[in-house]
Amino acid sequence: MPYVITSACVDVNDKSCVEECPVDCIYEGQRKSYINPRECIDCGACEPVCPVEAIYQDRRVPESEAAYIADNQAFFVEVLEGRDEPLGDPGGARKVGDLGTDTELVKGV
């Protein structure tokens, strides 16, 4: 999982990173965005444009935010509230649009 969006994004969800991503791998939940680990090309374009410094390379996520590594992946592999199946790897966030739901971790924050 190349890049991860952490707790600083919750309820801010500025989306500057979405505009900067060259492969459209940042998907919008209700309260935060999530980077698809299988679609991300590890370019890092999203990291410097995040106004709340919520984006980290997976191996550089602060220990206090480590739960967000698995959480980012969960957004794509678990069946989320309001959905019938996992999102998986649809090949671009624009195709899907705002999903209007979040993982259990984000809902509990």
C-alpha positions as CSV (number, residue, x, y, z in Angstrom):
1,M,0.0,0.0,0.0
2,P,2.0,3.0,-1.2
3,Y,0.1,6.0,0.3
4,V,-2.4,6.2,3.2
5,I,-4.8,8.9,4.2
6,T,-5.0,9.2,8.0
7,S,-7.3,10.8,10.7
8,A,-6.4,14.4,9.9
9,C,-8.6,14.1,6.8
10,V,-11.8,13.1,8.8
11,D,-14.4,15.8,8.5
12,V,-12.0,18.0,6.5
13,N,-11.8,16.0,3.3
14,D,-10.4,18.9,1.3
15,K,-10.0,16.8,-1.9
16,S,-6.9,18.7,-3.2
17,C,-5.3,15.3,-3.4
18,V,-8.0,14.0,-5.7
19,E,-7.3,16.8,-8.2
20,E,-3.6,16.1,-8.1
21,C,-3.7,12.3,-8.5
22,P,-2.6,11.3,-12.0
23,V,-4.2,7.8,-11.9
24,D,-7.5,8.7,-10.2
25,C,-7.0,6.3,-7.3
26,I,-8.3,8.4,-4.4
27,Y,-11.9,7.6,-3.6
28,E,-14.3,9.7,-1.6
29,G,-16.1,8.4,1.5
30,Q,-18.6,10.4,3.5
31,R,-16.1,11.8,6.0
32,K,-12.7,11.2,4.4
33,S,-11.0,10.0,1.3
34,Y,-9.2,6.6,0.7
35,I,-6.3,5.7,-1.5
36,N,-6.8,2.4,-3.4
37,P,-3.5,0.5,-2.6
38,R,-3.7,-1.6,-5.8
39,E,-4.3,1.4,-8.1
40,C,-1.8,3.8,-6.5
41,I,1.5,4.1,-8.5
42,D,3.4,5.5,-5.5
43,C,4.1,8.8,-7.2
44,G,3.6,11.0,-4.1
45,A,1.8,13.8,-5.9
46,C,-1.0,13.8,-3.4
47,E,1.1,14.2,-0.3
48,P,2.4,17.8,-0.6
49,V,-1.0,19.2,-1.6
50,C,-2.8,17.9,1.5
51,P,-3.5,21.0,3.6
52,V,-3.9,19.0,6.8
53,E,-0.9,16.7,6.2
54,A,-3.0,13.6,6.4
55,I,-1.2,11.6,3.7
56,Y,1.8,9.4,4.3
57,Q,3.7,6.7,2.5
58,D,2.7,3.5,4.2
59,R,6.1,2.8,5.8
60,R,6.2,6.4,7.2
61,V,2.7,6.5,8.8
62,P,3.2,7.7,12.4
63,E,2.7,4.9,15.0
64,S,-0.4,6.7,16.4
65,E,-2.0,6.5,12.9
66,A,-1.0,2.9,12.1
67,A,-4.6,1.7,12.1
68,Y,-5.3,3.8,9.0
69,I,-3.0,1.5,6.9
70,A,-5.5,-1.4,7.3
71,D,-8.4,1.0,7.2
72,N,-7.5,2.3,3.8
73,Q,-7.4,-1.2,2.5
74,A,-10.6,-2.1,4.2
75,F,-12.5,0.5,2.3
76,F,-11.9,-1.5,-0.9
77,V,-12.1,-5.1,0.4
78,E,-15.0,-5.0,2.9
79,V,-18.7,-4.7,2.3
80,L,-19.4,-1.2,3.5
81,E,-22.7,0.1,4.9
82,G,-25.2,0.7,2.0
83,R,-23.3,-1.5,-0.4
84,D,-24.0,-5.0,-1.6
85,E,-20.4,-6.0,-2.3
86,P,-16.8,-4.7,-1.8
87,L,-15.7,-1.8,-4.0
88,G,-12.6,-3.7,-5.1
89,D,-10.5,-2.1,-7.9
90,P,-12.9,-0.3,-10.2
91,G,-10.1,1.4,-12.1
92,G,-10.8,5.0,-11.2
93,A,-12.6,7.1,-8.6
94,R,-14.4,9.3,-11.2
95,K,-16.3,6.2,-12.5
96,V,-17.6,5.6,-9.0
97,G,-18.2,9.1,-7.6
98,D,-18.8,9.9,-3.9
99,L,-19.6,6.6,-2.1
100,G,-21.3,8.3,0.8
101,T,-20.1,5.8,3.4
102,D,-16.9,5.1,5.4
103,T,-15.2,2.3,7.2
104,E,-16.1,1.4,10.8
105,L,-12.9,3.0,12.0
106,V,-13.8,6.4,10.5
107,K,-17.4,6.1,11.6
108,G,-16.2,5.7,15.2
109,V,-13.9,8.7,15.2
